[in-house]
Amino acid sequence: MPIEIIYGIIAVVALLICCYISYRMGENNRKKVAEAQYGSAEQKARNIVDEAIKEAENVKREAGLAVKEETFKLKNELEQEVKERRNELSRLEKRVLQKEEALDKKSADFERKEQSLSDKEISLKKAKEEVEELKAQHLSELEKISSLSVDQAKEYLLQLVREDVEHESAIIIKEFETKVKEEQNKRAKEILSTAVQRCASDYVAESTVSVVNLPNDEMKGRIIGREGRNIRALETMTGVDFIIDDTPEAVILSGFDPMRREIARIALEKLIVDGRIHPARIEEMVEKARKEVDESIREAGENAVMDAGVHGLHPDLVKILGRMKYRTSYGQNVLKHSVEVSILCGLIAHELGADVKLAKRAGLLHDIGKAIDHETEGSHVEIGVNLCKKYKENKIVINAVQAHHNDVEPETDIAVIVQAADTISAARPGARRETLESYVTRLTKLEEIADGFEGVEKSFAIQAGREVRVMVVPEKVSDDKMVLLSREVAKRIEEELDYPGQIKINMIRETRAVHYAK
């Protein structure tokens, strides 16, 4: 082996040995430094713990002192409060003792007063007995002097008082009625005459038949049709009786429903113009007639609202109002009657300073129930109230509708105005017809009511039932009693009869002296 290689190996080995020795020496040095640092940290930790212990002891001592001070303070406050409570209890005890003493004193006074009252009661009872004895003695002496018993004397005095009171009351009532009637009649005549003059309406009395003119008598056969099929179809679809008799160039339509009669009239006139009369064509024309009548109902309602000057009604309510065009009451057209009542309500309300718009509205709707009273159960008043409630009408209007026949008491002046206007429109001459039977029944009932009073000799209903003349027996009914009797008759008529307007009760008392010279 060459010497250079050996020296190289020796050098490498020596270098490795030196590196190892250096590593070991560095390791020892690092270990010593770490031990030194550990010892220093342990010392610092001991110092921190000692300081913390000292600080905790200081805090503990301070907390103990604070607790002792707080305890001492609370103890003092508690003692002070206990002291104040004791003082308060002491004061209350003194007050209770004082009240007990006062109550004892009052109780003693009450006992003394009670004893005094008892003594007075005994003395009053004795005095009362003495007075009763004296009263009995006086009554006995009076009975001997007057020759009348106590009951007879009472009856005599009561009779005198009754006659005086009856006389005075009759005079007062007569004077008061005369004065009030003069003032009220003057004012009422002014208002009503102004209202009636400003609302002039003409009515044509409507019947239960309509007449359709024909171009010639041959048309009657075409209307009847083969074996009567056309006329049967007309009567079935319209609900109206077609009367074809000897009347020249005319067909009479008979039915109680004016709307059906109008539909039948329009349909028949269309068929006559068209010339083709058979069941299919009849059905088509009746349907067209119904549409025309519906349109005329709507227009009638709108015209009525416009004529009355009422705005803001619900469209359905306007249409229902238009149906009254084909409704009559005692021959009076209900729609025209409602418009007239509305106008009268406005005029009267203006004179009295009431709400004119509300009065017109109530007057126009007061008979709205008559438009559908043949379709709905109940009176026209109940139906009208339900309709007004359904369409959210004013409470004042609802009360006026409900009270216009006195079904309920009027709550406002508007309701009274509607009653007056309704009576004016219904009772004025020529406005309504009345059947002979009901007319005679009403007159007979008036006379029966008047004849039912004691002292009435005979009564007569005159002026178409607007006046009742009552003849009284002069020996039984005095002039003063006649005033009271007339009021009683009027009250009985108001309770038992329904009538438009007013009825005058005319009492007549006559005393005749007859002697013959011979």
Disulfide bonds with the S-S distance in Angstrom:
none
